Amino acid sequence: MDAKITLSFDESVIQKAKRYAAKNNISLSRLVEFMLQKTVSGNYSNLDDLPISDWVSVVAEGEAVYQTKKKSRKSSKDEFFSSKK
């Protein structure tokens, strides 16, 4: 039985994932489900243990950055402005 969830991603990642899914004749929902199934069916103790396949690189851009807790608005603002220097 399917269940609905809401996820948030960077807009550019969504657009690339949609194009990738369309080229491979699969829905974006099934693509995400497939990737999640591969992740949870393995015996991985943390995200660093996950093998990254070539096809994941097609939808990703740059090195993966995992954020486990939300930043405060002030720290995000400070980080943004310090990166512009």
Long-range contacts (C-beta under 8 A, 24 or more apart in sequence): 7-32, 12-61, 13-59, 13-60, 13-61, 16-58, 16-59, 16-61, 17-59, 20-55, 20-58, 20-59
